[in-house]
Amino acid sequence: QVQLVESGGGLVRSGGSLRLSCAASGSTFGIYTMGWYRQVPGKPRELVAAITSGGSTNYGNSVKGRFTVSRDNAKNTVYLQLNSLKPEDTAVYYCNARAYTYDYWGQGTQVTVSS
């Protein structure tokens, strides 16, 4: 019903930047919140950033001041600007879209930060 397509992951040096994109398609009219989570093997998935259709944002403590989430409602697309990257930011980043009764997830995109 909803498909999330991610792009923008890759390998970057410590201190560098990346920009992730996630486009939603299908029955997108019910989506309220979109955002990003990340997961490292052996650790639970954690919130990176989320944004509502009205523009309210929420960030994980470890990325505040470095990452910025934005949204283009007309394009059903959410973005994540990752600045001042650190090796500890290395993870699989998952796009998330929350509907009234269901959460949708992207396939994940790998972000690797080298020291």
C-alpha positions as CSV (number, residue, x, y, z in Angstrom):
1,Q,0.0,0.0,0.0
2,V,2.9,2.3,0.8
3,Q,6.4,1.9,-0.7
4,L,9.4,3.8,0.6
5,V,12.4,4.2,-1.7
6,E,15.6,5.4,-0.2
7,S,18.8,6.8,-1.7
8,G,21.9,8.7,-0.8
9,G,23.8,6.3,1.5
10,G,27.5,5.6,1.1
11,L,31.0,5.8,2.4
12,V,32.3,9.1,3.8
13,R,35.2,10.3,5.8
14,S,34.8,11.5,9.4
15,G,33.7,15.1,9.4
16,G,32.0,14.8,6.0
17,S,28.4,15.1,4.9
18,L,25.7,13.0,3.2
19,R,22.2,13.7,2.2
20,L,19.6,10.9,2.3
21,S,16.3,10.9,0.5
22,C,13.2,8.8,0.9
23,A,10.2,9.0,-1.5
24,A,6.9,7.5,-0.5
25,S,4.5,6.1,-3.1
26,G,1.1,4.4,-3.1
27,S,-1.6,5.3,-0.5
28,T,0.3,8.2,1.0
29,F,-2.7,10.2,2.1
30,G,-2.8,8.6,5.5
31,I,0.8,9.3,6.4
32,Y,1.4,11.7,9.3
33,T,5.0,11.3,10.4
34,M,8.0,10.5,8.3
35,G,11.5,10.1,9.5
36,W,14.7,8.1,9.9
37,Y,15.9,5.4,12.2
38,R,19.2,3.7,12.3
39,Q,20.5,0.3,13.6
40,V,23.8,-1.2,14.4
41,P,24.2,-5.0,14.7
42,G,23.6,-6.0,18.3
43,K,21.8,-2.8,19.2
44,P,18.2,-1.8,19.0
45,R,16.9,0.5,16.3
46,E,17.0,4.1,17.4
47,L,15.4,7.3,16.3
48,V,17.5,9.6,14.2
49,A,15.0,12.3,13.2
50,A,11.3,12.6,12.5
51,I,9.0,15.2,11.0
52,T,5.2,15.6,10.9
53,S,3.2,16.8,8.0
54,G,3.0,20.1,9.7
55,G,6.7,20.5,10.1
56,S,7.3,19.6,13.7
57,T,10.6,17.8,14.2
58,N,12.1,15.4,16.8
59,Y,15.8,14.3,16.9
60,G,17.7,11.7,18.7
61,N,20.1,13.1,21.3
62,S,23.2,11.8,19.5
63,V,22.5,13.7,16.3
64,K,21.1,17.0,17.6
65,G,22.9,19.9,16.1
66,R,24.5,17.8,13.3
67,F,21.6,16.3,11.3
68,T,18.6,18.1,9.8
69,V,15.4,16.5,8.7
70,S,13.1,18.1,6.1
71,R,10.0,17.2,4.1
72,D,8.4,18.0,0.8
73,N,4.8,17.0,1.2
74,A,4.0,17.7,-2.4
75,K,6.6,15.1,-3.4
76,N,5.9,12.8,-0.5
77,T,9.6,12.8,0.2
78,V,11.6,13.2,3.4
79,Y,15.3,14.2,3.5
80,L,18.0,13.8,6.1
81,Q,21.1,16.0,5.9
82,L,24.0,14.5,7.8
83,N,26.8,16.9,8.7
84,S,29.9,16.5,10.9
85,L,29.7,12.8,10.6
86,K,31.5,10.6,13.1
87,P,32.5,6.9,12.9
88,E,29.8,6.2,15.5
89,D,27.2,7.3,13.0
90,T,27.9,4.2,10.9
91,A,24.7,2.2,10.7
92,V,21.9,1.1,8.4
93,Y,19.5,4.0,8.1
94,Y,15.8,3.1,7.6
95,C,13.1,5.4,6.3
96,N,9.9,5.3,8.3
97,A,6.4,6.5,7.5
98,R,3.7,6.3,10.1
99,A,0.0,6.0,9.1
100,Y,-3.0,5.9,11.4
101,T,-2.7,2.2,12.3
102,Y,0.6,1.1,10.7
103,D,4.3,1.8,10.3
104,Y,6.0,1.4,6.9
105,W,9.7,0.9,6.5
106,G,12.2,1.3,3.7
107,Q,14.7,-1.4,2.9
108,G,17.5,0.5,4.6
109,T,20.6,2.2,3.2
110,Q,24.1,1.8,4.6
111,V,26.0,4.8,5.9
112,T,29.7,4.2,6.7
113,V,31.9,6.8,8.2
114,S,35.6,6.1,8.2
115,S,38.1,7.6,10.6
